[in-house]
Amino acid sequence: MFTRIFLKRWWKRALRRRVLYSALNEEDRGYLFLSMRVFDRVRSVEVCKILVNILARLRDALETPFRRRLETFGIERARYLSAIALEWGHERAGGWVQERGFARYLTMMDVNTI
Protein backbone atom coordinates (compact mmCIF):
# COMPACT_ATOMS: atom_id res chain seq x y z
CA MET A 1 0.00 0.00 0.00
CA PHE A 2 1.01 3.66 0.11
CA THR A 3 3.54 4.94 2.60
CA ARG A 4 4.11 8.43 3.93
CA ILE A 5 7.44 8.74 2.11
CA PHE A 6 5.89 7.67 -1.21
CA LEU A 7 3.12 10.26 -0.94
CA LYS A 8 5.58 13.00 0.09
CA ARG A 9 7.70 12.30 -2.99
CA TRP A 10 4.68 12.76 -5.25
CA TRP A 11 3.72 15.95 -3.39
CA LYS A 12 7.22 17.42 -3.70
CA ARG A 13 7.59 16.43 -7.34
CA ALA A 14 4.26 18.05 -8.24
CA LEU A 15 5.10 21.14 -6.21
CA ARG A 16 8.51 21.52 -7.88
CA ARG A 17 7.05 21.11 -11.36
CA ARG A 18 4.26 23.59 -10.53
CA VAL A 19 1.39 21.27 -11.35
CA LEU A 20 0.07 20.55 -7.86
CA TYR A 21 -2.41 23.43 -7.82
CA SER A 22 -3.40 23.20 -11.47
CA ALA A 23 -3.88 19.42 -11.63
CA LEU A 24 -5.69 18.91 -8.33
CA ASN A 25 -8.58 20.75 -6.79
CA GLU A 26 -8.59 21.85 -3.16
CA GLU A 27 -10.35 18.71 -1.92
CA ASP A 28 -7.89 16.35 -3.62
CA ARG A 29 -4.88 18.30 -2.36
CA GLY A 30 -6.32 18.18 1.14
CA TYR A 31 -6.92 14.45 0.91
CA LEU A 32 -3.38 13.83 -0.29
CA PHE A 33 -1.92 16.17 2.33
CA LEU A 34 -3.85 14.59 5.21
CA SER A 35 -3.02 11.08 4.02
CA MET A 36 0.69 11.76 4.05
CA ARG A 37 0.49 13.52 7.44
CA VAL A 38 -1.80 11.11 9.30
CA PHE A 39 -0.84 7.66 8.02
CA ASP A 40 2.51 5.93 8.13
CA ARG A 41 1.07 3.33 5.80
CA VAL A 42 -2.37 3.47 4.19
CA ARG A 43 -4.18 0.19 4.76
CA SER A 44 -7.75 1.08 3.85
CA VAL A 45 -8.83 -0.08 0.40
CA GLU A 46 -11.25 2.84 0.02
CA VAL A 47 -8.56 5.40 0.82
CA CYS A 48 -6.17 3.67 -1.58
CA LYS A 49 -8.72 3.86 -4.40
CA ILE A 50 -9.09 7.60 -3.87
CA LEU A 51 -5.32 8.07 -3.73
CA VAL A 52 -4.84 6.05 -6.92
CA ASN A 53 -7.18 8.44 -8.77
CA ILE A 54 -5.40 11.48 -7.35
CA LEU A 55 -1.93 10.14 -8.19
CA ALA A 56 -3.07 9.19 -11.70
CA ARG A 57 -4.07 12.80 -12.32
CA LEU A 58 -0.72 13.98 -10.97
CA ARG A 59 1.12 11.49 -13.17
CA ASP A 60 -0.68 12.74 -16.25
CA ALA A 61 0.06 16.35 -15.32
CA LEU A 62 3.74 15.61 -14.73
CA GLU A 63 4.16 13.96 -18.12
CA THR A 64 6.28 15.98 -20.54
CA PRO A 65 4.98 16.96 -23.98
CA PHE A 66 7.64 14.80 -25.63
CA ARG A 67 6.58 11.75 -23.66
CA ARG A 68 2.93 12.36 -24.62
CA ARG A 69 4.00 12.62 -28.26
CA LEU A 70 6.01 9.41 -27.90
CA GLU A 71 2.98 7.54 -26.58
CA THR A 72 0.63 8.85 -29.26
CA PHE A 73 2.76 9.22 -32.37
CA GLY A 74 5.97 7.22 -31.89
CA ILE A 75 4.50 3.88 -30.93
CA GLU A 76 1.82 4.04 -33.63
CA ARG A 77 4.41 4.98 -36.24
CA ALA A 78 6.67 2.09 -35.14
CA ARG A 79 3.71 -0.29 -35.44
CA TYR A 80 2.97 1.02 -38.95
CA LEU A 81 6.58 0.74 -40.14
CA SER A 82 6.90 -2.70 -38.59
CA ALA A 83 3.86 -3.93 -40.52
CA ILE A 84 5.29 -2.59 -43.78
CA ALA A 85 8.66 -4.24 -43.14
CA LEU A 86 6.96 -7.54 -42.33
CA GLU A 87 5.08 -7.37 -45.63
CA TRP A 88 8.38 -6.84 -47.41
CA GLY A 89 9.75 -10.03 -45.82
CA HIS A 90 11.88 -8.70 -42.95
CA GLU A 91 11.31 -11.34 -40.23
CA ARG A 92 12.77 -9.40 -37.31
CA ALA A 93 10.67 -6.30 -37.95
CA GLY A 94 7.97 -7.57 -35.61
CA GLY A 95 10.20 -6.70 -32.65
CA TRP A 96 10.36 -3.03 -33.62
CA VAL A 97 7.05 -2.37 -31.91
CA GLN A 98 8.42 -3.33 -28.47
CA GLU A 99 11.61 -1.26 -28.85
CA ARG A 100 11.15 2.05 -27.05
CA GLY A 101 14.34 3.40 -28.62
CA PHE A 102 12.92 3.03 -32.11
CA ALA A 103 9.69 4.79 -31.12
CA ARG A 104 11.73 7.52 -29.44
CA TYR A 105 13.83 7.92 -32.59
CA LEU A 106 10.72 8.21 -34.78
CA THR A 107 9.22 10.77 -32.43
CA MET A 108 12.42 12.82 -32.38
CA MET A 109 12.56 12.78 -36.17
CA ASP A 110 8.96 13.96 -36.34
CA VAL A 111 9.50 16.72 -33.78
CA ASN A 112 12.55 18.02 -35.62
CA THR A 113 11.01 18.13 -39.10
CA ILE A 114 10.39 21.56 -40.50
C-alpha positions in Angstrom: 0.0 0.0 0.0 1.0 3.7 0.1 3.5 4.9 2.6 4.1 8.4 3.9 7.4 8.7 2.1 5.9 7.7 -1.2 3.1 10.3 -0.9 5.6 13.0 0.1 7.7 12.3 -3.0 4.7 12.8 -5.2 3.7 16.0 -3.4 7.2 17.4 -3.7 7.6 16.4 -7.3 4.3 18.0 -8.2 5.1 21.1 -6.2 8.5 21.5 -7.9 7.1 21.1 -11.4 4.3 23.6 -10.5 1.4 21.3 -11.4 0.1 20.6 -7.9 -2.4 23.4 -7.8 -3.4 23.2 -11.5 -3.9 19.4 -11.6 -5.7 18.9 -8.3 -8.6 20.7 -6.8 -8.6 21.8 -3.2 -10.3 18.7 -1.9 -7.9 16.4 -3.6 -4.9 18.3 -2.4 -6.3 18.2 1.1 -6.9 14.5 0.9 -3.4 13.8 -0.3 -1.9 16.2 2.3 -3.8 14.6 5.2 -3.0 11.1 4.0 0.7 11.8 4.0 0.5 13.5 7.4 -1.8 11.1 9.3 -0.8 7.7 8.0 2.5 5.9 8.1 1.1 3.3 5.8 -2.4 3.5 4.2 -4.2 0.2 4.8 -7.8 1.1 3.8 -8.8 -0.1 0.4 -11.2 2.8 0.0 -8.6 5.4 0.8 -6.2 3.7 -1.6 -8.7 3.9 -4.4 -9.1 7.6 -3.9 -5.3 8.1 -3.7 -4.8 6.1 -6.9 -7.2 8.4 -8.8 -5.4 11.5 -7.4 -1.9 10.1 -8.2 -3.1 9.2 -11.7 -4.1 12.8 -12.3 -0.7 14.0 -11.0 1.1 11.5 -13.2 -0.7 12.7 -16.2 0.1 16.4 -15.3 3.7 15.6 -14.7 4.2 14.0 -18.1 6.3 16.0 -20.5 5.0 17.0 -24.0 7.6 14.8 -25.6 6.6 11.8 -23.7 2.9 12.4 -24.6 4.0 12.6 -28.3 6.0 9.4 -27.9 3.0 7.5 -26.6 0.6 8.8 -29.3 2.8 9.2 -32.4 6.0 7.2 -31.9 4.5 3.9 -30.9 1.8 4.0 -33.6 4.4 5.0 -36.2 6.7 2.1 -35.1 3.7 -0.3 -35.4 3.0 1.0 -39.0 6.6 0.7 -40.1 6.9 -2.7 -38.6 3.9 -3.9 -40.5 5.3 -2.6 -43.8 8.7 -4.2 -43.1 7.0 -7.5 -42.3 5.1 -7.4 -45.6 8.4 -6.8 -47.4 9.8 -10.0 -45.8 11.9 -8.7 -43.0 11.3 -11.3 -40.2 12.8 -9.4 -37.3 10.7 -6.3 -38.0 8.0 -7.6 -35.6 10.2 -6.7 -32.7 10.4 -3.0 -33.6 7.0 -2.4 -31.9 8.4 -3.3 -28.5 11.6 -1.3 -28.8 11.2 2.1 -27.1 14.3 3.4 -28.6 12.9 3.0 -32.1 9.7 4.8 -31.1 11.7 7.5 -29.4 13.8 7.9 -32.6 10.7 8.2 -34.8 9.2 10.8 -32.4 12.4 12.8 -32.4 12.6 12.8 -36.2 9.0 14.0 -36.3 9.5 16.7 -33.8 12.6 18.0 -35.6 11.0 18.1 -39.1 10.4 21.6 -40.5 
